[in-house]
Each structure stands twice: as C-alpha cells, then as structure tokens.
C-alpha cells in the first residue's frame, strides 16, 4: 500500500458524520439495492417510506 493511500485511510478514520448524512447514505443504500431488483422503484418512493417509518418511530417514542 502506498503512502498516499495510507494517509487517506488515516484521514477517513477521523471523519465524523452527521445524523443527516447517515440518513442520506441509508436512503441511498436502500434505493440502490431495491432499484437493482426492481426498476420501478424510485428515490421518491424510498424517501416517502423512510419518512413514514420516521414518523411512526417518533409516534412510538411520544415525540
């Protein structure tokens, strides 16, 4: 492994993600995996379902 790659790996270890970024990545992952299996899946569908799940979770926690 080259020195440049080692430096990049060390820098990546210190990156702190925000909850918003993690949610964005989660939705992107869900879209990529479901759209691969079913071409009729859209990002809008993923976002709608993710929002619905978040609301249901908030309701269960009393928010």
C-alpha positions as CSV (number, residue, x, y, z in Angstrom):
1,X,0.0,0.0,0.0
2,X,1.4,3.4,-1.0
3,X,2.0,6.3,1.4
4,X,-0.8,8.4,-0.2
5,X,-3.3,5.6,0.3
6,X,-2.2,5.2,3.9
7,X,-2.7,8.9,4.6
8,X,-6.1,8.9,3.0
9,X,-7.2,5.9,5.2
10,X,-6.0,7.6,8.3
11,X,-7.9,10.8,7.4
12,X,-11.0,8.7,6.7
13,X,-10.8,7.2,10.2
14,X,-11.3,10.7,11.7
15,X,-14.3,11.7,9.7
16,X,-17.4,12.3,11.8
17,X,-20.7,12.0,10.0
18,X,-23.8,13.9,11.0
19,X,-27.1,12.1,11.6
20,X,-28.4,13.8,8.4
21,X,-25.5,12.4,6.3
22,X,-26.1,8.9,7.8
23,X,-29.8,9.1,6.9
24,X,-28.9,10.3,3.3
25,X,-26.5,7.3,3.0
26,X,-29.1,4.9,4.4
27,X,-31.7,6.0,1.9
28,X,-29.1,5.9,-1.0
29,X,-28.2,2.3,0.1
30,X,-31.9,1.3,0.2
31,X,-32.5,2.8,-3.2
32,X,-29.5,1.2,-4.8
33,X,-30.4,-2.3,-3.5
34,X,-34.1,-2.2,-4.2
35,X,-33.9,-0.5,-7.6
36,X,-31.4,-3.2,-8.7
37,X,-34.0,-5.8,-8.0
38,X,-37.0,-3.7,-9.3
39,X,-36.5,-1.0,-11.9
40,X,-39.9,0.6,-11.0
41,X,-38.5,1.7,-7.6
42,X,-37.8,5.5,-7.4
43,X,-35.9,7.6,-5.0
44,X,-39.2,9.4,-4.2
45,X,-40.7,6.0,-3.1
46,X,-37.7,5.4,-0.9
47,X,-38.0,8.9,0.7
48,X,-41.7,8.5,1.2
49,X,-41.3,5.2,3.0
50,X,-38.3,6.4,5.1
51,X,-40.3,9.5,6.2
52,X,-43.3,7.3,7.0
53,X,-41.1,5.0,9.1
54,X,-39.5,8.0,10.9
55,X,-43.0,9.4,11.8
56,X,-44.1,6.0,13.1
57,X,-40.9,5.8,15.2
58,X,-41.4,9.3,16.6
59,X,-45.1,8.4,17.4
60,X,-43.9,5.3,19.3
61,X,-41.4,7.4,21.3
62,X,-44.0,10.1,22.0
63,X,-42.4,12.8,20.0
